Every structure is written in structure tokens, then in C-alpha cells.
Amino acid sequence: MPRHFVYRLLRPEGSGSLPAPSPVPPVNPPPQPRRSRRFRSGPWAAAGLVLAGGLLLARAALSPSSPSLDLAEVPGSSGAEPDARVRAKVEAARHAVAANPDSGMAWGRLGSILHAHEREVDAASAYKRAAGLDPEQPRWPYLLALAARTPDPAGALEASERAVALLAGYAPGQLLRAELLEQAGEAEAAGEHYRMAAALDPRCAPCALGLGRLALAAGDLETSRRHLERVAALQPRAQAPHVLLARVYRGLGDPDAARRAMRQVGRLDGQVLHNDPFMNEVVEEGVSVIGYHRRASVADSLGNQVKAESLYRALLEAHPDDANGHYNLGNLLARLDRADEAIARYRRTLEIAPEKTEARFNLGNTLLNQGRLAEAEREYRLALETWPDHSGTLTNLAIVLARQDLVGQAAPLYRRAVEADPQNPIAHHHLGQILARQGRVVEAISHFRASLAARPWSGPVHLDLALALARRGDREAAREQVDAARAAGTEPPRELVTLLGAGPRDGVRG
């Protein structure tokens, strides 16, 4: 029986002979209609460590001796807010400011609550007051710069200068300063701050992305390539570095690499993330639908799946028809090996939003992993009605058919999968196995090599390639593949070792 490996979108390897299929990445819910800006990247792309004990969120103590302020003078009136929880939270913070208008903490918390609910202009006004009342606290000018970067770039640039002066060792502050300087056309100063941020956080992918952009704009293609390839290595799901790499490779005279980069652009949809503890605390203030999704996503990225699940369930208790909530909870449950619960969430997602094909794909993956082949086949075929050229769906449907000994139907699907995505290692591997069994060894070898080009650490593919090379009589090349399989942690079968005389060599683990 040939080995079958399920096509995975996020992780290249799993345990066992049938790894659990990885879900499509979580989808953030669309913004409420009255919002003016969709959640994409920028400050909301925070995926870092939340500072222990909390830096911001304690309520400000009200001083009875402070003069009060008329509530109408406090920014952020929420009278038009349709969500009662958001309205209540904003109004409580506004009343706290009105009762104690000399408290920088009260103003800052109001800014954070408004910021968490995409009220950037009002948030910036509150942060500005907080920064004036508490001039030695770096978080207020930093958060002011984040909130103002779109509506008031000049004000954001000025606030970022104050923030880095107060807390030069905060990498996100240096990064934000660099981005704002780059936006203002001050490339040399931007580069200095990108490098300072990268020195503080060596795994700062946005820092490398910024340096890659600057080098590309300056015509230094080799430097740009080095930085952008680092971004792609640090965050394999990020789309942005490949957009720029396609331009860099074309400029370097490598059209094949440029085409590969553009194929990656079509396959990937992730944002370039960075650690931002200050912003993570702002996200924690969110109680809207979007706010709950953001909080759960941050908790999940920090490894706190219990908190993430609790937040998704709280969201769904208040909004039981939120398709993205059911979908993202399903993805979380699937990763926690709670397959039956995940299946129920995916089915509920599709009841609410039948067009959500990624939920159908993940439902098929979960059913396949449970061995429920007929049900998985049905979901994959339905998914292909919307995604006819989706390489993962084609691959996994072919796997379902092959496991039912319908190899003749599986082979064309594998071919369609590699046509749709020439870097799909699973489809190349399985198609190579089928061709090898049919005696079409030369074709099989080309597919095994294509699989290894995308996934060079796969011991089973090295062994299949070794067998194919041995059948062609190329024993030396076959022995090299056996060595590579051993180096990848896969011990070759004894009969192959005997056939090739391929015992462990010096420096090769046996």
C-alpha cells in the first residue's frame, strides 16, 4: 500500500503516515458597515507577548478632589454605536474621564477602548490628552502615533519621535518610527530605525521587509533580495515579501524565480506580523465582534488555546450566527484534535454561509483524517465547484480516491493539482508513485525531484526516488538518496540497502 500524505496549507510535516490536515488560516470577520477601515495589517497584526501583570488596563483611581469635566467635552460619544456592550464600555470610560479629567491613565484607557473599536480619530485625541498629562509615559505617544498614522501622518510622525525618545529599547516603537519616516520619504532615517528595531528584535520580519523595500527603491537588488528572502523564511505564510521578490528577481535577470514568487503571491494570504505588547493590551479592550476575533487570534498565536476557545464561545453566545466565529473555532478545535466538535462547527459555518468554501475544504480534511472517506469525497467535490483549480482540494480528493483503490481516477487529479501549483510537494510525490508503479520511471523521477525541491527534508520521497533511480540502473545516485533519507531521519528498508550496498557511510547517521 503506498504511503499517503495529506496536502497541508500551513505546516509541511506532521507525525505519522497520515498527518492531520492543517486548516485554512483564520479569516477575520468583515467590519461593521459603519466602520471606515477594514482590519488588515498595521497595528492589528500584533502577535507577540502580552506583558505580565498588564501595563495599561487597570481602571484609573478617581480622585474626588479633581475638577469634573462636562461629558459633552469628552471625545468618543457612542450614541450611534449599535453594539450595546461597546456602547456601555465606551460610555463608562468617558464618564471616568469626566469625573477625573486630570488623570492621564483615565484618558489613556478611553483612547485604548476607542482604538480597539476602530475609532482612531477620537482615540488619538484621548491619547494626546494622556500624553500631556503623563509626559514620561512612552505608551501614550506610541499609541497616539499608531492611531493617527492614517488620519494625521504628520502628527503620527511627531508622536513617534517622542515615543522612541522615551523608550528607545522598545522594538515596535523603532519599527513604527521607521515606517512613518519611510512614508514621509525620509529613506535614510527610516533605514536607521529599521536597523535599530532589528537589533532589538532579530526576528522582526517587518524590519527586514522595510529594509528590503528601501534597498529595492535605491536599486540595490542584492541587498533587497537578502532582506526579503529573510522575511519569507521568518513568516512562510506572508504574501508581501513575494510581491517584492518578483520585482527583485526580474531586475536580477532571473525570470524563473520571478514566476515562482508570483505563484507564491497567489497561494499565500498571510500578513507580516510583529510583537507589540502595548498594542496587544489595546486589543484586549475589544468587545465588538471584530474585537473578540482579534483577542482570540492573539491568544491563539501566544499559545493560549484555552483563552482563545473561551473568547470564541463568548462571541458565539452573543452572536450565534457569526459564520467566521464558528469557522475559526472549528479550526482551533481541529488543531486540538477535537475532530467531532470541529466538524460540527464547520457544518454550522456552512449552514450560515454556504459560499464559505474554505470551511468545506477544512471539513473534508477533518473527515479524511477520521477515515470517513465517502463524506470527505463529497465535501471536496462540492468545494471544487467553487475552487476548480484549488491544488489542495484536488490533492486531497485524489488521496481519498487512491485510498479506495481508484488510482485511475486519482492520477488525473494529481496532474491537475501540480498544474495549478507546480510547487505542491504532496501531489508530485503521489503522482510519482503512481507513474513508478506503471513503469514510467523517468516521469516518476521528475515528480519526485519536484517534490523534494519544495520539501527537501522528506525522507520517504528520498527513498522513492532512490528506488526509481535504482530501477534505471543509476546505483550511485540511488545511494545518495538513501543517504539523504537517513539524514532526514528515515531509515531505508533492508532490502534496498542490500540491493545498493548502501550501508551507513562516514558522517552519515545510520
ABEGO torsion letter per residue (X at the ends): XBBBBBBBAABABBBEABBBBBBBBBBBBBBBAABABBBBBEAAABBBBBBBGEAAABBBBBBAABBBBBAAABBGBAAABABAAAAAAAAAAAAAAAABAABAAAAAAAAAAAAAAGBAAAAAAAAAAAAAABAABAAAAAAAAAAAAAABAAAAAAAAAAAAAABAABAAAAAAAAAAAAAAGBAAAAAAAAAAAAAABAABAAAAAAAAAAAAAAGBAAAAAAAAAAAAAABAABAAAAAAAAAAAAAAGBAAAAAAAAAAAAABABBBBBBBAAAAAAAAABABAAAAAAAAAAAAAAGBAAAAAAAAAAAAAABAABAAAAAAAAAAAAAAGBAAAAAAAAAAAAAABAABAAAAAAAAAAAAAAGBAAAAAAAAAAAAAABAABAAAAAAAAAAAAAAGBAAAAAAAAAAAAAABAABAAAAAAAAAAAAAAGBAAAAAAAAAAAAAABAABAAAAAAAAAAAAAAGBAAAAAAAAAAAAAAGBBBBAAAAAAAGBBBBBGBBX
